[in-house]
């Protein structure tokens, strides 16, 4: 998987997690649409288990 596809997949998963947490349907629809746009621009991405990602601890923001 190329670096761009990896980051696009991570961004799409983040957008979907954010859509699950909002109570505003318009905001949720916008986030889902943005995730779909990322998928369309990068081609077919492997499926992402959004529920499984919720169980993972957050990644550190610093380089290792």
Secondary structure as GFF3:
##gff-version 3
##sequence-region A 1 64
A	DSSP	alpha_helix	3	21	.	.	.	ID=ss1
A	DSSP	alpha_helix	25	42	.	.	.	ID=ss2
A	DSSP	alpha_helix	50	55	.	.	.	ID=ss3
###
